[in-house]
């Protein structure tokens, strides 16, 4: 993200609208502090959790500037999940979503991150929040079958299954969602695999029909083309499996039906009434003096 786009993101973020200058101050403080110390820094996150953040961690630093980087989706997680549920994070990166689920809510959490260096940061964040007892982490990938695949290794949140000719790659183990997870309680799944989402869904044929799987946050942004997949087919697969796409408004706590998937993350829900009752009954959260 360019410098201009970063500043625009900060001042227009929903949690900074009351005081955009404060968001810019957090940005400036982080830039100065991260350069002076030149080491990972423990930062407050959400209401009672923390993140260990290093310079260059794009997603994690946006949490510092704005409270919740992906506000609508992260707020949905906070409002929907209960401590009796489970959250499965495919493409966890350093663990922002997983830490929200485990440390803020107390939900049983499964975090999958294939890149070893990023996985180490994920584990540090789990330990930092003392959530080891309810968080299971996997240094591997999730796909359509068991085996090994090549991943890029130096692109932070943009690491992905490598295509022919890409350099700085590593070999990682991969298995199917169905082989790894048992959906025996209400479940929210996040899938952020930089275009490899279709392969993940191919490996969760059993799970996707399980009524305990109530919500999926999935990124459909056109990157699937590099693997020969089609986002429209992913969307249709989810519709056929009983899900519908929605936008979530965390302030009004409303779910608005979409006609198709969004440009970035899309929220797919199974039981609208059950989920709406859940989010409307959830306690409020207050971040950067903004309650939602």
C-alpha positions as CSV (number, residue, x, y, z in Angstrom):
1,X,0.0,0.0,0.0
2,X,1.4,3.4,-1.0
3,X,2.0,6.2,1.6
4,X,-1.0,8.1,0.3
5,X,-3.3,5.1,0.4
6,X,-2.1,4.3,3.9
7,X,-3.0,7.7,5.1
8,X,-6.3,7.6,3.3
9,X,-7.1,4.2,4.9
10,X,-6.3,5.6,8.3
11,X,-8.4,8.8,8.2
12,X,-11.4,7.0,6.6
13,X,-11.4,4.0,8.8
14,X,-14.7,3.6,10.8
15,X,-12.8,3.5,14.2
16,X,-10.9,6.7,13.3
17,X,-13.8,8.8,12.1
18,X,-14.4,10.5,15.4
19,X,-10.7,11.5,15.6
20,X,-8.7,10.9,12.4
21,X,-5.8,12.9,13.7
22,X,-5.3,10.4,16.5
23,X,-5.0,7.7,13.9
24,X,-2.3,9.7,12.1
25,X,-0.5,10.2,15.4
26,X,-0.5,6.4,16.0
27,X,0.9,6.0,12.5
28,X,3.7,8.5,13.1
29,X,4.5,7.1,16.5
30,X,4.8,3.6,15.1
31,X,7.0,4.7,12.2
32,X,9.4,6.4,14.7
33,X,9.3,3.8,17.4
34,X,9.8,0.8,15.0
35,X,12.8,2.5,13.4
36,X,14.4,3.5,16.7
37,X,14.0,0.2,18.4
38,X,14.3,-2.0,15.3
39,X,12.8,-5.0,17.0
40,X,9.4,-6.6,17.5
41,X,7.2,-4.4,19.8
42,X,4.3,-5.5,22.0
43,X,1.2,-3.4,21.0
44,X,-2.3,-3.3,22.5
45,X,-5.0,-4.9,20.3
46,X,-8.8,-4.7,20.5
47,X,-9.8,-4.5,24.2
48,X,-7.7,-7.0,26.2
49,X,-5.4,-8.7,23.7
50,X,-1.9,-7.8,22.4
51,X,0.1,-8.3,19.2
52,X,3.9,-8.6,18.8
53,X,4.5,-6.4,15.7
54,X,7.6,-5.9,13.6
55,X,8.3,-3.2,11.0
56,X,6.9,-4.2,7.7
57,X,4.0,-6.3,9.0
58,X,1.3,-4.6,6.8
59,X,-1.8,-6.2,8.3
60,X,-0.7,-6.0,11.9
61,X,0.5,-2.4,11.7
62,X,-2.9,-1.4,10.3
63,X,-4.4,-2.8,13.5
64,X,-2.2,-0.4,15.4
65,X,-3.3,2.6,13.4
66,X,-7.0,1.7,13.2
67,X,-7.9,-0.7,16.0
68,X,-9.3,-3.4,13.7
69,X,-7.7,-3.6,10.2
70,X,-10.7,-5.2,8.5
71,X,-13.4,-3.6,10.6
72,X,-16.6,-5.2,9.3
73,X,-15.3,-8.7,9.3
74,X,-13.4,-8.5,12.5
75,X,-16.4,-6.9,14.2
76,X,-18.6,-9.7,12.9
77,X,-16.2,-12.2,14.5
78,X,-16.4,-10.4,17.8
79,X,-20.2,-10.2,17.7
80,X,-20.9,-13.7,16.4
81,X,-18.6,-16.0,18.2
82,X,-19.1,-17.3,21.7
83,X,-16.7,-19.1,24.0
84,X,-18.5,-22.4,23.3
85,X,-17.7,-22.0,19.5
86,X,-14.7,-22.7,17.3
87,X,-12.9,-20.5,14.8
88,X,-10.8,-21.9,12.0
89,X,-8.3,-19.5,10.4
90,X,-7.0,-20.7,7.0
91,X,-4.2,-18.3,6.1
92,X,-3.7,-16.9,9.6
93,X,-0.6,-14.9,9.0
94,X,0.6,-13.5,12.4
95,X,-2.8,-14.2,13.9
96,X,-4.9,-11.1,14.1
97,X,-8.2,-12.9,13.6
98,X,-7.1,-15.9,15.7
99,X,-6.1,-13.7,18.6
100,X,-9.5,-11.9,18.4
101,X,-11.3,-15.3,18.5
102,X,-9.2,-16.8,21.3
103,X,-8.2,-13.9,23.5
104,X,-11.2,-11.6,23.2
105,X,-13.9,-14.3,22.9
106,X,-12.4,-17.5,24.4
107,X,-13.5,-19.6,21.4
108,X,-11.5,-22.7,20.5
109,X,-9.2,-21.6,17.7
110,X,-7.4,-23.4,14.9
111,X,-4.8,-21.3,13.1
112,X,-3.2,-22.5,9.8
113,X,-0.1,-20.7,8.5
114,X,2.2,-22.3,5.9
115,X,5.2,-20.0,5.9
116,X,7.6,-20.9,8.8
117,X,8.8,-17.4,9.6
118,X,5.3,-16.1,9.7
119,X,4.2,-19.2,11.7
120,X,6.8,-18.3,14.4
121,X,5.3,-14.9,14.7
122,X,1.8,-16.5,15.0
123,X,3.0,-18.7,17.8
124,X,4.6,-15.8,19.6
125,X,1.3,-14.0,19.5
126,X,-0.5,-17.0,20.8
127,X,1.9,-17.3,23.8
128,X,1.8,-13.5,24.4
129,X,-1.9,-13.7,24.9
130,X,-1.7,-16.9,27.0
131,X,-4.2,-18.6,24.7
132,X,-2.2,-21.8,24.1
133,X,-4.8,-23.9,25.9
134,X,-7.6,-23.1,23.4
135,X,-5.5,-22.4,20.2
136,X,-4.1,-25.1,17.9
137,X,-1.6,-23.9,15.3
138,X,-0.6,-25.7,12.1
139,X,2.5,-24.9,10.1
140,X,1.2,-26.2,6.8
141,X,-1.2,-25.4,3.9
142,X,-4.8,-26.5,3.2
143,X,-5.8,-27.6,-0.3
144,X,-7.7,-30.2,-2.3
145,X,-5.5,-33.1,-1.4
146,X,-2.7,-34.3,0.9
147,X,0.8,-33.6,-0.4
148,X,3.4,-30.9,-0.8
149,X,3.3,-27.5,-2.6
150,X,5.6,-24.5,-3.1
151,X,4.8,-21.3,-1.3
152,X,6.4,-17.8,-1.6
153,X,8.2,-16.8,1.5
154,X,9.0,-13.1,1.6
155,X,5.8,-11.3,0.8
156,X,4.2,-10.8,4.3
157,X,0.4,-10.9,4.0
158,X,0.7,-11.5,0.2
159,X,2.5,-14.9,0.4
160,X,0.8,-17.4,-1.7
161,X,1.0,-20.8,-3.5
162,X,3.9,-20.3,-5.9
163,X,3.3,-20.3,-9.7
164,X,6.0,-21.4,-12.2
165,X,9.0,-19.1,-12.3
166,X,8.5,-17.5,-8.9
167,X,11.7,-17.2,-6.7
168,X,12.2,-17.3,-3.0
169,X,9.9,-20.3,-2.5
170,X,9.6,-23.0,0.1
171,X,8.1,-26.4,0.1
172,X,5.3,-26.9,2.6
173,X,3.0,-29.8,3.6
174,X,-0.6,-29.5,2.7
175,X,-3.7,-31.5,3.7
176,X,-7.5,-31.1,3.3
177,X,-9.8,-29.2,5.6
178,X,-11.9,-32.3,6.0
179,X,-8.9,-34.3,7.2
180,X,-7.8,-31.7,9.7
181,X,-10.9,-30.4,11.3
182,X,-14.1,-31.8,13.0
183,X,-17.0,-29.4,13.1
184,X,-18.7,-30.6,16.3
185,X,-19.8,-27.1,17.5
186,X,-20.9,-23.8,15.9
187,X,-18.1,-22.8,13.6
188,X,-16.8,-19.6,11.8
189,X,-14.2,-20.2,9.1
190,X,-11.9,-17.5,7.6
191,X,-10.2,-18.4,4.3
192,X,-7.5,-16.0,3.1
193,X,-5.2,-17.9,0.8
194,X,-4.4,-15.3,-1.9
195,X,-6.3,-17.0,-4.8
196,X,-6.1,-20.6,-3.6
197,X,-9.5,-20.5,-2.0
198,X,-11.1,-22.9,-4.6
199,X,-8.6,-25.6,-3.7
200,X,-9.4,-25.2,0.0
201,X,-13.1,-25.6,-0.7
202,X,-12.5,-28.7,-2.8
203,X,-11.0,-30.2,0.3
204,X,-14.0,-29.4,2.5
205,X,-16.8,-31.3,0.8
206,X,-17.9,-32.9,4.0
207,X,-17.5,-29.9,6.2
208,X,-19.3,-27.5,4.0
209,X,-22.6,-29.5,4.3
210,X,-22.2,-29.6,8.1
211,X,-24.9,-27.4,9.7
212,X,-22.4,-26.4,12.5
213,X,-20.5,-24.4,9.9
214,X,-22.6,-21.2,10.1
215,X,-20.3,-18.5,8.6
216,X,-17.4,-18.2,6.2
217,X,-15.3,-15.1,5.6
218,X,-13.5,-15.6,2.3
219,X,-11.4,-13.4,0.0
220,X,-12.6,-13.4,-3.6
221,X,-10.5,-10.7,-5.4
222,X,-9.6,-12.3,-8.8
223,X,-6.3,-13.8,-7.7
224,X,-7.8,-17.3,-8.2
225,X,-7.2,-16.8,-12.0
226,X,-3.5,-17.4,-11.6
227,X,-4.3,-21.0,-10.5
228,X,-6.9,-21.6,-13.2
229,X,-9.9,-21.1,-10.9
230,X,-12.9,-18.8,-11.2
231,X,-14.3,-16.7,-8.3
232,X,-17.8,-17.1,-9.8
233,X,-17.6,-20.8,-9.5
234,X,-16.5,-20.4,-5.8
235,X,-19.5,-18.2,-5.2
236,X,-21.9,-20.6,-6.9
237,X,-20.4,-23.5,-4.9
238,X,-21.1,-21.7,-1.7
239,X,-24.7,-20.8,-2.8
240,X,-25.3,-24.4,-3.7
241,X,-24.1,-25.4,-0.3
242,X,-26.7,-23.3,1.5
243,X,-24.8,-20.1,2.1
244,X,-25.7,-16.5,1.0
245,X,-23.4,-13.4,0.8
246,X,-24.0,-10.6,3.2
247,X,-22.6,-7.2,4.3
248,X,-22.4,-6.7,8.1
249,X,-22.8,-3.3,9.7
250,X,-21.2,-3.5,13.1
251,X,-22.8,-0.3,14.4
252,X,-26.4,-1.1,13.4
253,X,-25.7,-4.9,13.8
254,X,-27.6,-5.5,10.6
255,X,-26.9,-8.1,7.9
256,X,-27.7,-6.9,4.4
257,X,-28.0,-9.5,1.6
258,X,-25.7,-9.0,-1.4
259,X,-26.4,-9.9,-5.0
260,X,-22.8,-11.3,-5.4
261,X,-19.4,-11.4,-3.7
262,X,-17.4,-8.3,-2.9
263,X,-14.1,-6.9,-4.1
264,X,-12.2,-8.1,-1.1
265,X,-13.6,-10.3,1.8
266,X,-17.1,-11.6,1.5
267,X,-19.2,-12.9,4.4
268,X,-21.2,-16.0,3.6
269,X,-23.9,-17.1,6.1
270,X,-26.0,-20.2,6.4
271,X,-28.8,-19.5,9.0
272,X,-29.6,-15.8,8.8
273,X,-32.0,-15.7,11.7
274,X,-29.7,-17.6,14.1
275,X,-26.7,-15.4,13.2
276,X,-28.7,-12.2,13.4
277,X,-29.9,-13.1,16.8
278,X,-26.4,-13.8,17.8
279,X,-24.8,-10.6,16.7
280,X,-27.6,-8.5,18.1
281,X,-27.3,-10.1,21.5
282,X,-23.5,-9.8,21.8
283,X,-21.9,-7.4,24.2
284,X,-20.5,-4.1,22.9
285,X,-16.8,-3.5,22.3
286,X,-15.1,-0.1,22.6
287,X,-11.9,0.6,20.6
288,X,-10.4,4.1,20.1
289,X,-13.4,5.6,22.0
290,X,-15.8,4.1,19.4
291,X,-18.4,1.6,20.6
292,X,-19.9,-1.0,18.3
